[in-house]
Amino acid sequence: MTTSHTTLPEVTPGRRRWWRYVAGFLVLAVLLVVGGRLAWSWLNPLGEQTVDRSQPVLLQSIKDLSRFEAATGNFQVVVDLEKDANFLPDAIKGTRTLFVGAGGVDAYVDFSAMATNAVTVSEDRTQATIRLPRAQLEKPSLDNSRSYVFAQQRGLFDRVHDFLSGSPGDQRELYLLAEKKISEAAVASDLRTRADANTKAMLSGMLKSLGFTKVTVKYTDEP
């Protein structure tokens, strides 16, 4: 009976060294890739850096206020502004912009406009009558964080003009139009009526806390 033996190939020292070189090269390549990515993210050669070189804020004036902020209304409007050329199609010349404008309008009562005899007190100091001017509306104040261009279509000429000018289209007209529409909505709302009622409640509560048992608050246009 004959027994066969399998002889394994002998690994020579030269081949062993070659595999070591390959393994070392792979490890070095991995280290270079990882180090390169870390260096790229740290140096960030294509990134942007914001530097604020604004000058200090200068206080120009201080104005004393003699008014009561009685109510605030929050409004939102979608401005749909379209500009067309007379004899060219919209694809060539023309723009249409949808702008979302959001902001608030304050209603206030100006106490400095009160007459000298606007407050009358009874002899026993238990009754008081006050005559006030009606509430007024402040200019709308748009919230930049909630106001934005929702969509915009521009013709070919407008795109080329914006590209050559190096700046996007001016949005001041959109803001002004949004403020105008919000102001009109505030006038049509019950914001001033709410402000008048809040002012009445505030003054009545304050004077009653001072000991007056009867407080009458009227407005200058009331009999």
FIZA-327765 format. One line per field, with one value per residue: x, y, z of N, C-alpha, C, O in turn; residue in one letter. Coordinates in Angstrom, 3 decimals, padded with zeros to 6 digits. Each point is the difference from the previous one (the first is absolute). Layout:
nx	[X:...]
ny	[Y:...]
nz	[Z:...]
cax	[X:...]
cay	[Y:...]
caz	[Z:...]
cx	[X:...]
cy	[Y:...]
cz	[Z:...]
ox	[X:...]
oy	[Y:...]
oz	[Z:...]
rest	[A:...]
***
This chain:
nx	[000.867:-001.215:001.823:-002.160:001.756:-001.359:000.645:000.207:-001.561:001.825:-000.545:-000.135:002.145:000.757:-000.364:001.436:002.014:000.049:000.034:002.045:001.231:-000.305:000.838:002.154:000.389:-000.344:001.596:001.802:-000.299:000.143:002.033:000.937:-000.609:000.743:002.056:000.062:-000.692:001.458:001.607:-000.650:-000.202:001.992:001.062:-000.740:001.284:-001.194:001.152:-001.990:000.914:-001.119:000.068:-000.079:-000.537:-001.594:-001.044:001.555:-001.042:-000.891:000.749:-001.702:-001.226:-000.481:-001.201:-000.280:-000.095:-001.438:001.197:-002.150:001.820:-001.327:001.151:-000.373:000.573:-000.894:001.749:-001.796:001.977:-001.827:002.185:-001.843:002.204:-001.574:001.797:-001.559:000.827:000.864:002.228:000.137:000.801:-001.797:-000.726:-001.336:-002.195:001.399:-001.389:000.874:-001.026:000.989:-001.435:001.589:-002.040:001.982:-002.073:001.372:-001.932:001.399:-000.934:-000.163:000.612:-000.795:001.465:001.612:-001.006:000.988:-002.246:000.085:-001.515:002.044:001.313:-001.687:000.394:-000.871:-001.908:-001.720:000.200:-002.077:-000.035:-000.159:000.698:-000.393:001.285:-001.035:002.223:-000.878:-001.009:002.115:000.005:000.727:001.912:-000.845:-000.499:001.082:-001.306:001.783:-000.260:-001.271:001.794:-001.690:002.051:-002.116:-000.631:001.240:-001.300:001.510:-000.431:-000.493:-001.643:-002.015:-000.658:-000.785:-002.136:-001.624:-000.445:-001.245:-002.188:-000.405:-001.833:-000.248:-001.606:-000.302:000.988:001.489:000.567:001.609:002.151:001.049:000.758:001.995:001.869:000.637:001.091:002.201:001.332:000.410:001.692:002.037:000.610:000.756:002.117:-000.064:001.391:-000.752:-001.206:001.122:000.753:-001.501:-000.508:001.418:-000.327:-001.629:000.251:001.132:-000.925:-001.296:000.936:000.707:-001.486:-000.620:001.523:-000.761:-001.342:000.944:-001.548:000.547:-000.151:000.449:-000.467:000.869:-001.534:002.072:000.348:000.983:-002.028]
ny	[-001.190:000.718:000.446:000.705:000.710:000.948:000.252:000.493:001.216:-000.408:000.454:000.689:-000.363:-001.163:-002.243:-001.263:-000.350:-001.699:-002.075:-000.653:-000.839:-002.156:-001.684:-000.502:-001.372:-002.214:-001.189:-000.630:-001.900:-001.976:-000.841:-001.082:-002.153:-001.722:-000.833:-001.518:-002.116:-001.370:-000.999:-001.847:-001.960:-001.012:-001.253:-002.087:-001.457:-001.885:-000.468:-000.131:001.920:-000.730:001.668:-000.354:000.898:-001.364:001.663:001.060:-001.360:000.914:000.604:-000.719:-001.806:001.814:-001.849:002.047:-001.820:000.811:-001.863:-000.070:-001.157:000.962:000.659:-002.209:001.246:-002.024:000.929:-000.621:000.506:-000.491:000.410:000.929:-000.385:001.268:-001.059:001.442:-001.612:002.006:000.123:000.070:-001.626:-001.101:-001.194:001.471:000.455:-000.130:001.329:-001.842:001.660:-001.923:001.648:-001.216:000.925:000.058:000.235:001.553:-000.412:001.755:-001.035:002.035:-000.063:001.457:-001.001:-000.592:-001.854:-000.974:-000.109:002.209:000.425:-000.602:001.267:-001.474:001.699:-002.016:001.146:-001.280:001.157:000.660:002.225:-001.683:002.089:-001.830:001.821:-001.660:000.172:000.730:-002.001:-000.228:000.679:-001.787:001.175:-000.337:-001.750:000.787:-001.814:001.165:000.075:001.847:001.346:-000.637:-000.231:000.589:001.906:-001.340:001.656:-001.343:002.163:-000.567:001.155:-000.845:-001.731:000.407:000.678:-001.534:-001.078:000.970:-000.240:-002.095:000.612:-000.826:-001.419:001.890:-000.136:001.458:-000.385:-001.559:000.607:001.046:-001.300:-000.985:001.210:000.269:-001.680:-000.132:001.355:-000.606:-001.457:000.951:000.924:-001.446:000.055:-001.974:000.177:001.115:-001.216:-001.325:001.030:000.332:-001.751:-000.413:001.296:-000.502:-001.715:000.510:001.161:-001.160:-001.358:001.027:000.627:-001.665:-000.355:001.479:-001.661:-000.037:001.354:002.148:-001.784:002.193:-001.873:002.061:-000.353:000.392:-002.095:-000.295:-000.886]
nz	[000.000:-001.738:001.175:-000.300:-001.060:001.580:-002.080:002.200:-001.079:-001.110:002.163:-002.086:000.519:-001.762:-000.110:001.188:-000.897:-001.447:000.917:000.477:-001.679:-000.621:001.229:-000.338:-001.770:000.283:001.055:-001.205:-001.210:001.083:000.420:-001.745:-000.362:001.277:-000.385:-001.697:000.436:001.013:-001.235:-001.132:001.117:000.126:-001.551:-000.505:-001.140:000.234:001.859:001.050:-000.685:001.792:-001.506:002.202:-001.997:000.812:-001.109:001.194:001.452:-001.862:002.020:-001.294:000.478:001.262:-000.345:000.860:001.307:-001.518:-000.081:-000.662:000.689:-001.529:-001.799:000.088:-001.778:000.352:-001.082:-001.220:-000.937:-001.206:000.211:-000.866:000.188:-000.959:-000.830:-000.737:-001.337:-000.543:-000.268:002.220:-001.305:000.816:-001.761:-001.039:-000.107:001.759:001.144:000.940:001.120:000.609:000.552:001.026:-000.035:001.056:000.789:000.860:001.077:000.043:001.767:-000.942:002.157:-001.506:001.400:-001.437:-000.791:001.758:-000.042:-000.363:-001.603:-000.712:001.299:000.007:001.442:000.466:000.372:-000.644:-001.911:-000.559:-000.439:-001.482:-000.480:-001.224:-000.331:-001.080:-000.208:-001.905:000.164:000.699:-002.142:001.156:-000.113:-002.054:001.306:-001.829:-000.194:000.720:002.231:000.136:-000.093:-001.324:-000.934:-000.413:-000.967:-001.343:-000.789:-001.003:-000.499:-002.133:-000.991:000.467:-001.281:-002.071:-000.180:000.203:-001.932:-001.598:000.435:-000.712:-001.139:002.066:-000.683:-001.182:002.005:-000.802:-002.140:-000.202:000.275:-001.677:-001.662:000.337:-000.301:-002.135:-000.988:000.380:-001.208:-002.113:-000.258:-000.045:-001.952:-001.549:000.674:001.102:-001.769:-001.785:-001.441:-001.441:-001.847:-001.641:-001.317:-001.684:-001.812:-001.430:-001.418:-001.863:-001.693:-001.403:-001.509:-001.876:-001.594:-001.359:-001.620:-001.540:-000.703:-002.011:000.869:-000.270:-001.325:-000.212:-001.130:-000.066:-001.619:-000.730:-000.746:002.002:-000.434]
cax	[-000.867:000.878:-000.540:000.417:000.163:-000.163:001.061:-000.399:001.028:000.821:000.007:001.386:000.159:-000.258:-001.447:-000.475:000.297:-000.868:-001.303:000.155:000.012:-001.375:-000.791:000.435:-000.482:-001.443:-000.190:000.411:-001.016:-001.164:000.361:000.037:-001.375:-000.638:000.637:-000.378:-001.369:000.010:000.634:-000.908:-001.108:000.513:000.393:-001.183:000.450:-001.106:-001.052:-000.160:000.165:-000.722:000.676:-000.852:000.794:-000.932:000.428:-000.864:-001.294:-000.025:-001.295:-000.212:-000.950:-000.929:-001.279:-000.902:-001.308:-001.101:-001.108:-000.249:-000.136:-001.198:-000.292:000.878:-000.569:000.953:-000.595:000.800:-000.562:000.744:000.055:000.178:000.391:000.357:000.413:000.030:000.409:-001.132:-000.052:000.824:-000.593:000.562:001.216:001.107:000.104:-001.085:000.225:-001.119:000.576:-000.885:000.735:-000.747:000.345:-000.587:000.419:-000.962:-000.434:-000.341:-001.018:000.383:-000.720:000.989:-000.441:000.458:-001.019:-001.134:-000.184:000.375:-001.138:-000.456:-000.250:-000.756:-000.169:-001.038:000.518:000.319:001.056:-000.455:-000.371:000.935:-000.396:001.163:-000.296:001.192:-000.057:-000.155:001.228:000.592:000.759:001.399:000.346:000.295:001.391:000.148:000.943:000.857:000.189:-001.197:-000.353:000.912:-000.486:-000.472:000.253:000.304:000.201:000.661:000.272:001.404:000.697:000.135:001.044:001.296:000.262:000.383:001.322:001.022:000.062:000.661:-000.829:-001.369:-000.974:-000.273:-001.209:-000.597:-001.369:-000.829:-000.194:-000.879:-001.350:-000.515:-000.332:-001.216:-001.155:-000.195:-000.556:-001.419:-000.716:-000.090:-001.038:-001.309:-000.245:-000.478:001.174:-000.131:-001.083:000.569:000.918:-000.812:-000.569:001.086:000.413:-001.044:000.136:001.230:-000.159:-001.004:000.610:001.038:-000.593:-000.728:000.990:000.410:-001.057:-001.200:-001.051:-000.648:000.909:-000.641:000.962:-000.652:000.881:-000.291:-001.093:-001.240:-000.685]
cay	[001.190:001.160:001.238:001.208:001.210:001.272:000.933:001.400:000.840:000.729:001.452:000.473:001.287:001.116:000.202:000.519:001.441:000.679:000.190:001.050:001.286:000.282:000.356:001.323:000.994:000.178:000.763:001.376:000.626:000.304:001.129:001.210:000.397:000.528:001.267:001.007:000.456:000.823:001.280:000.751:000.531:001.006:001.189:000.432:001.040:000.515:000.522:001.445:000.521:001.257:000.941:001.153:001.211:001.114:001.026:000.058:000.653:001.354:000.474:001.311:000.802:-000.687:000.712:-000.467:-000.417:000.159:-000.732:-001.339:-001.010:-000.672:-001.241:-000.312:-000.936:-000.700:-000.164:-000.646:000.252:-000.529:001.004:-000.579:001.155:-000.383:001.089:-000.489:000.917:000.344:-000.714:-001.195:-001.043:-000.103:-000.803:000.865:001.152:000.051:-000.681:-000.207:-000.361:-000.252:000.403:-000.152:001.053:-000.208:001.050:000.432:001.392:000.372:001.025:000.701:001.216:001.036:000.791:001.387:000.756:000.284:001.400:000.294:-000.352:-001.333:-000.800:000.720:-000.799:000.540:000.649:-001.005:-000.826:-001.385:-000.184:000.621:-000.072:000.209:000.074:-000.419:-000.063:-001.338:-000.732:000.160:-001.148:000.208:-000.556:-001.441:-000.410:-001.330:-000.920:-000.510:-001.449:-000.670:000.566:-000.598:-000.228:-001.379:-000.480:001.095:-000.308:001.106:-000.176:-000.157:001.278:000.295:-000.875:000.501:001.258:-000.316:-000.634:000.999:000.991:-000.612:000.090:-000.434:001.065:000.807:-000.447:001.096:000.208:-001.047:000.330:001.168:-000.412:-000.815:000.922:000.725:-000.885:-000.292:001.208:000.073:-001.043:000.410:001.044:-000.627:-000.939:000.598:000.193:001.248:-000.194:-000.799:000.855:000.900:-000.756:-000.348:001.213:000.253:-000.971:000.282:001.199:-000.258:-000.820:000.744:001.020:-000.662:-000.450:001.176:000.378:000.530:-001.022:000.094:000.549:000.109:000.285:000.352:000.490:001.401:000.093:-000.446:001.104]
caz	[000.000:-000.169:000.620:-000.746:000.818:-000.746:000.394:-000.112:-000.611:000.976:-000.174:000.044:000.688:-000.915:-000.128:001.282:000.025:-000.973:000.646:001.011:-000.704:-000.443:001.184:000.443:-000.965:000.213:001.241:-000.265:-000.848:000.845:000.856:-000.824:-000.335:001.214:000.345:-000.987:000.270:001.209:-000.318:-000.880:000.807:000.940:-000.756:-000.739:-000.927:-000.809:000.870:000.153:001.348:000.175:000.881:000.270:000.204:000.203:000.947:001.198:-000.160:000.545:000.476:-000.597:000.768:000.907:000.038:001.050:-000.481:000.956:-000.589:000.507:-001.046:000.491:-000.721:-001.131:-000.966:-000.865:-001.318:-001.046:-001.316:-001.142:-001.061:-001.339:-000.806:-001.369:-000.884:-001.369:-001.062:-000.857:-001.276:000.077:000.846:001.348:-000.015:-000.419:000.898:000.966:001.272:000.913:001.288:001.139:001.198:001.254:000.954:001.330:000.930:001.007:000.078:001.372:000.228:001.224:000.394:000.297:001.147:-000.130:-000.726:000.885:000.379:001.394:000.864:-000.399:001.202:001.023:001.211:000.872:001.204:001.022:-000.589:-000.169:-001.391:-000.945:-001.408:-000.870:-001.436:-000.726:-001.472:-000.530:-000.296:-001.322:-000.473:-000.374:-001.306:000.070:000.180:-000.571:000.632:-001.074:000.121:-000.502:-001.291:-000.969:-001.353:-000.084:-001.355:-000.923:-001.403:-000.684:-001.409:-000.378:000.155:001.430:000.530:-000.456:000.706:001.379:-000.025:-000.294:001.075:001.148:001.206:-000.273:-000.159:001.176:000.687:000.767:-000.460:000.592:001.418:000.102:-000.371:001.103:001.097:-000.368:000.113:001.421:000.611:-000.369:000.736:001.407:000.089:-000.158:001.105:001.252:000.850:000.778:000.975:001.086:000.749:000.822:001.114:000.919:000.717:000.997:001.082:000.735:000.818:001.036:001.032:000.708:000.872:001.084:000.972:000.763:000.941:-000.660:-000.077:-001.307:-001.019:-001.312:-001.062:-001.257:-001.048:-000.332:-000.969:000.643:000.713]
cx	[000.900:-000.674:000.554:000.065:-000.123:001.020:-000.468:001.116:000.714:000.000:001.412:000.071:-000.270:-001.476:-000.583:000.246:-000.915:-001.390:000.074:-000.009:-001.412:-000.880:000.382:-000.485:-001.495:-000.273:000.364:-001.027:-001.238:000.287:000.029:-001.406:-000.699:000.605:-000.348:-001.403:-000.073:000.613:-000.904:-001.150:000.473:000.394:-001.175:000.352:-001.116:-001.129:-000.005:000.140:-000.675:000.711:-000.887:000.892:-000.900:000.544:-000.920:-001.287:000.035:-001.422:-000.196:-000.949:-000.833:-001.257:-000.874:-001.368:-001.024:-001.227:-000.042:-000.198:-001.111:-000.292:000.986:-000.686:001.090:-000.683:000.969:-000.707:000.898:-000.104:000.299:000.252:000.490:000.318:000.185:000.502:-001.182:-000.105:000.844:-000.679:000.722:001.288:001.224:000.213:-001.204:000.346:-001.324:000.564:-001.106:000.813:-000.909:000.505:-000.731:000.517:-001.119:-000.298:-000.422:-001.078:000.275:-000.915:001.042:-000.524:000.455:-001.006:-001.217:-000.049:000.344:-001.117:-000.540:-000.339:-000.722:-000.281:-001.057:000.622:000.364:001.037:-000.388:-000.362:000.995:-000.515:001.208:-000.471:001.294:-000.162:-000.124:001.356:000.434:000.808:001.415:000.233:000.287:001.498:000.134:001.070:000.839:000.171:-001.206:-000.470:001.021:-000.681:-000.360:000.290:000.230:000.224:000.585:000.214:001.490:000.774:000.215:001.077:001.387:000.359:000.439:001.387:001.095:000.124:000.667:-000.787:-001.403:-000.931:-000.296:-001.334:-000.670:-001.442:-000.947:-000.290:-000.965:-001.438:-000.626:-000.388:-001.293:-001.236:-000.290:-000.595:-001.486:-000.817:-000.157:-001.071:-001.390:-000.339:-000.534:001.154:-000.120:-001.122:000.494:000.943:-000.761:-000.555:001.086:000.475:-001.016:000.161:001.240:-000.165:-001.026:000.589:001.041:-000.600:-000.796:000.957:000.518:-001.109:-001.239:-001.010:-000.719:000.942:-000.722:001.063:-000.762:001.048:-000.481:-001.136:-001.306:-000.650:000.234]
cy	[001.235:001.239:001.210:001.187:001.239:000.989:001.428:000.809:000.807:001.485:000.492:001.319:001.192:000.280:000.558:001.501:000.763:000.254:001.059:001.382:000.398:000.429:001.382:001.088:000.269:000.800:001.457:000.740:000.381:001.195:001.302:000.488:000.616:001.341:001.101:000.536:000.865:001.364:000.854:000.612:001.077:001.289:000.596:001.093:000.598:000.581:001.515:000.380:001.362:000.858:001.232:001.201:001.225:000.964:-000.004:000.767:001.357:000.350:001.421:000.868:-000.902:000.848:-000.602:-000.312:000.154:-000.701:-001.415:-000.940:-000.952:-001.318:-000.147:-001.021:-000.606:-000.345:-000.736:000.193:-000.639:001.022:-000.708:001.156:-000.471:001.248:-000.564:001.091:000.208:-000.910:-001.275:-001.039:-000.088:-000.807:000.823:001.134:000.023:-000.791:-000.170:-000.565:-000.204:000.226:-000.125:001.066:-000.217:001.075:000.384:001.483:000.273:001.071:000.634:001.203:001.008:000.879:001.453:000.865:000.322:001.485:000.193:-000.364:-001.385:-000.866:000.881:-000.949:000.660:000.555:-001.002:-001.026:-001.482:-000.302:000.739:-000.222:000.364:000.007:-000.232:000.193:-001.451:-000.641:000.241:-001.245:000.418:-000.565:-001.494:-000.250:-001.437:-000.794:-000.634:-001.508:-000.770:000.548:-000.478:-000.097:-001.477:-000.606:001.203:-000.561:001.224:-000.346:-000.056:001.286:000.340:-000.871:000.492:001.284:-000.260:-000.629:001.033:001.036:-000.555:000.076:-000.454:001.193:000.712:-000.409:001.117:000.244:-001.029:000.293:001.180:-000.374:-000.860:000.877:000.750:-000.871:-000.363:001.201:000.142:-001.047:000.373:001.066:-000.629:-000.951:000.744:000.271:001.264:-000.105:-000.816:000.829:000.979:-000.732:-000.380:001.203:000.352:-000.929:000.283:001.199:-000.211:-000.827:000.760:001.012:-000.632:-000.544:001.158:000.510:000.579:-001.117:-000.001:000.699:-000.031:000.412:000.233:000.479:001.360:000.144:-000.515:001.172:-000.073]
cz	[000.000:000.591:-000.745:000.942:-000.892:000.518:-000.240:-000.616:001.072:-000.328:000.185:000.732:-000.911:-000.156:001.286:000.094:-000.951:000.581:001.092:-000.649:-000.447:001.177:000.514:-000.918:000.193:001.267:-000.210:-000.853:000.814:000.897:-000.784:-000.351:001.202:000.385:-000.971:000.224:001.240:-000.275:-000.880:000.791:000.960:-000.728:-000.764:-001.017:-000.847:000.844:000.043:001.465:000.072:001.033:000.140:000.329:000.168:001.036:001.215:-000.278:000.689:000.413:-000.491:000.811:000.891:000.092:001.083:-000.598:001.112:-000.560:000.557:-001.175:000.420:-000.698:-001.156:-000.880:-000.867:-001.321:-000.925:-001.331:-001.052:-001.124:-001.313:-000.955:-001.356:-000.808:-001.404:-000.939:-000.956:-001.221:-000.003:000.879:001.340:000.024:-000.393:000.989:000.914:001.252:000.734:001.289:001.019:001.269:001.208:000.975:001.318:000.940:000.939:-000.094:001.434:-000.006:001.355:000.230:000.471:001.136:-000.096:-000.748:000.861:000.345:001.468:000.975:-000.321:001.201:001.017:001.153:000.872:001.282:001.084:-000.497:-000.046:-001.455:-000.894:-001.417:-000.859:-001.457:-000.769:-001.498:-000.451:-000.302:-001.446:-000.343:-000.367:-001.397:000.130:000.129:-000.504:000.736:-001.109:000.062:-000.535:-001.344:-001.036:-001.364:-000.123:-001.371:-000.905:-001.399:-000.686:-001.458:-000.281:000.210:001.476:000.644:-000.400:000.737:001.435:000.064:-000.220:001.115:001.241:001.282:-000.354:-000.124:001.303:000.606:000.786:-000.403:000.600:001.460:000.158:-000.332:001.092:001.188:-000.286:000.174:001.465:000.717:-000.319:000.743:001.473:000.190:-000.076:001.140:001.223:000.962:000.841:001.033:001.186:000.862:000.892:001.226:001.013:000.803:001.078:001.207:000.838:000.927:001.112:001.133:000.806:000.971:001.141:001.052:000.849:000.926:-000.636:-000.158:-001.346:-000.968:-001.341:-001.025:-001.298:-000.991:-000.479:-000.999:000.576:000.730:001.498]
ox	[000.915:-001.152:001.210:-000.838:000.576:000.087:-000.291:001.179:-000.607:000.253:000.609:-000.999:-000.470:-000.429:-000.914:-000.855:-000.394:-000.575:-000.964:-000.584:-000.413:-000.750:-000.869:-000.378:-000.439:-000.861:-000.701:-000.273:-000.562:-000.848:-000.430:-000.279:-000.629:-000.726:-000.171:-000.243:-000.720:-000.507:-000.062:-000.365:-000.756:-000.340:-000.132:-000.467:000.116:-001.004:000.924:-000.375:000.262:000.252:-000.315:000.608:000.391:000.704:-001.117:-000.021:000.431:-000.928:000.720:000.203:-000.108:000.070:-000.218:-000.499:000.270:-001.052:000.982:-000.928:000.183:-000.672:000.562:-000.543:000.860:-001.090:001.214:-001.217:001.222:-001.081:000.990:-000.938:000.941:-000.719:000.808:-000.188:-000.873:-001.097:000.273:-000.656:001.124:000.864:001.126:001.122:-001.140:000.793:-000.929:000.709:-000.908:000.995:-001.115:001.163:-001.226:001.189:-001.088:000.783:-000.831:000.008:000.188:-000.646:000.791:-000.896:-000.585:000.068:-000.960:001.037:000.097:000.269:-001.183:-000.765:000.510:-000.297:-000.015:001.141:000.962:000.317:000.818:-000.130:000.470:-000.528:000.664:-000.786:000.997:-001.122:000.370:001.005:-000.822:000.318:000.219:-000.809:000.517:000.822:-000.452:001.039:-000.506:000.192:000.115:-001.044:001.207:-001.224:000.860:000.418:-000.484:000.698:-000.473:000.286:000.825:001.097:001.045:000.743:000.924:001.154:000.947:000.764:001.033:001.086:000.464:000.550:-000.450:000.382:000.023:-001.002:-000.982:-000.848:-001.139:-001.130:-000.882:-000.934:-001.193:-001.041:-000.824:-001.011:-001.160:-000.868:-000.791:-001.126:-001.026:-000.718:-000.916:-001.153:-000.183:-000.190:000.311:000.124:-000.328:000.023:000.404:000.018:-000.240:000.344:000.373:-000.055:-000.039:000.371:000.206:-000.209:000.089:000.453:-000.025:-000.332:000.568:000.190:-000.970:000.330:-000.548:000.444:-000.497:000.637:-000.712:001.123:-001.169:-000.631:-000.999:000.693:-000.500]
oy	[000.143:000.281:000.160:000.120:000.061:000.263:000.356:-000.244:000.504:000.391:-000.137:000.716:001.036:001.154:000.822:000.757:001.125:001.071:000.739:000.944:001.154:000.970:000.791:001.082:001.149:000.880:000.890:001.180:001.080:000.878:001.037:001.198:001.053:000.935:001.154:001.201:000.999:001.020:001.217:001.158:000.915:001.100:001.222:001.131:001.138:000.457:000.661:-000.754:000.883:-000.441:000.659:000.058:001.124:-000.392:-000.510:000.943:000.116:-000.146:000.910:001.211:-001.204:001.213:-001.211:000.734:-000.320:000.612:-000.522:000.162:-000.832:-000.854:000.978:-000.993:000.715:-000.571:-000.001:-000.162:-000.024:000.213:-000.722:000.644:-000.788:000.997:-000.904:001.190:-000.859:-000.424:-000.546:000.357:000.478:000.238:-000.368:000.239:000.071:-000.940:000.795:-001.007:000.824:-000.682:000.523:-000.015:-000.114:000.317:-000.575:000.780:-000.719:000.910:-000.707:000.502:-000.287:000.820:000.869:001.227:000.594:000.644:-000.966:-000.347:-000.272:-000.956:001.046:-001.176:001.224:-000.315:000.205:-000.956:-000.888:-001.163:001.085:-001.061:001.009:-000.848:000.691:-000.004:-000.920:000.685:000.201:-000.812:001.000:-000.780:-000.442:000.722:-000.942:000.538:-000.804:-000.645:-001.192:-000.419:000.111:000.069:-000.868:-001.154:001.101:-000.997:001.120:-001.145:000.242:-000.028:000.537:000.467:000.006:000.196:000.623:000.254:-000.043:000.528:000.767:-000.261:000.209:001.139:-000.601:-000.100:-000.246:000.280:000.321:-000.167:-000.027:000.466:000.119:-000.221:000.175:000.450:-000.082:-000.154:000.346:000.267:-000.299:-000.009:000.430:-000.409:001.217:000.025:-000.023:000.537:000.295:-000.155:000.237:000.533:000.044:-000.127:000.379:000.443:-000.128:-000.065:000.470:000.314:-000.177:000.116:000.540:-000.051:-000.225:000.992:000.257:-001.087:-001.023:001.121:-001.040:001.045:-000.880:000.353:000.352:001.056:-000.070:000.888:000.844]
oz	[000.811:-000.332:-000.161:000.894:-001.085:001.199:-001.142:000.257:000.944:-001.139:001.061:000.052:000.470:-000.012:-000.040:000.461:000.309:-000.194:000.203:000.533:000.112:-000.110:000.366:000.449:-000.055:000.012:000.483:000.220:-000.182:000.160:000.505:000.029:-000.111:000.337:000.393:-000.113:000.020:000.469:000.176:-000.204:000.327:000.436:-000.074:000.130:-000.455:-000.547:-000.472:000.898:-000.817:001.121:-000.990:001.068:-000.314:000.930:-000.082:-000.791:001.147:-000.795:000.410:000.099:-000.231:000.200:000.028:-000.854:001.157:-000.182:000.527:-000.793:000.888:000.578:-000.495:000.484:-000.514:-000.020:000.203:-000.092:000.150:-000.550:-000.114:-000.470:-000.089:000.068:-000.214:000.253:-000.123:-000.364:-001.068:000.978:000.152:000.843:000.335:000.447:-000.458:-000.044:-000.152:-000.010:000.121:000.247:000.002:000.402:000.029:-000.001:-000.029:-000.540:000.555:-000.829:000.991:-000.921:000.899:-000.202:000.647:000.071:-000.490:000.158:000.756:001.150:000.207:-000.132:000.400:-000.209:000.131:000.336:000.740:000.709:000.242:-000.381:000.342:-000.335:000.238:-000.421:000.206:-000.506:000.729:-000.195:-000.894:000.868:-000.685:-000.504:001.025:-000.562:000.651:000.383:-000.783:-001.031:-000.282:-000.500:000.215:-000.108:000.147:-000.087:000.263:-000.184:000.195:-000.351:000.881:000.558:000.367:000.863:000.814:000.382:000.481:000.931:000.669:000.240:000.844:001.070:-001.126:000.270:001.074:-000.707:000.701:000.848:000.337:000.459:000.858:000.653:000.280:000.620:000.897:000.538:000.402:000.859:000.877:000.420:000.612:001.000:000.702:000.135:-000.027:001.216:001.191:001.101:001.150:001.221:001.138:001.110:001.207:001.175:001.110:001.148:001.223:001.172:001.119:001.172:001.215:001.139:001.106:001.184:001.069:000.704:000.713:-000.475:-000.410:000.246:-000.432:000.130:-000.483:000.360:000.156:-000.054:-000.715:000.497:000.744]
rest	[M:T:T:S:H:T:T:L:P:E:V:T:P:G:R:R:R:W:W:R:Y:V:A:G:F:L:V:L:A:V:L:L:V:V:G:G:R:L:A:W:S:W:L:N:P:L:G:E:Q:T:V:D:R:S:Q:P:V:L:L:Q:S:I:K:D:L:S:R:F:E:A:A:T:G:N:F:Q:V:V:V:D:L:E:K:D:A:N:F:L:P:D:A:I:K:G:T:R:T:L:F:V:G:A:G:G:V:D:A:Y:V:D:F:S:A:M:A:T:N:A:V:T:V:S:E:D:R:T:Q:A:T:I:R:L:P:R:A:Q:L:E:K:P:S:L:D:N:S:R:S:Y:V:F:A:Q:Q:R:G:L:F:D:R:V:H:D:F:L:S:G:S:P:G:D:Q:R:E:L:Y:L:L:A:E:K:K:I:S:E:A:A:V:A:S:D:L:R:T:R:A:D:A:N:T:K:A:M:L:S:G:M:L:K:S:L:G:F:T:K:V:T:V:K:Y:T:D:E:P]
***
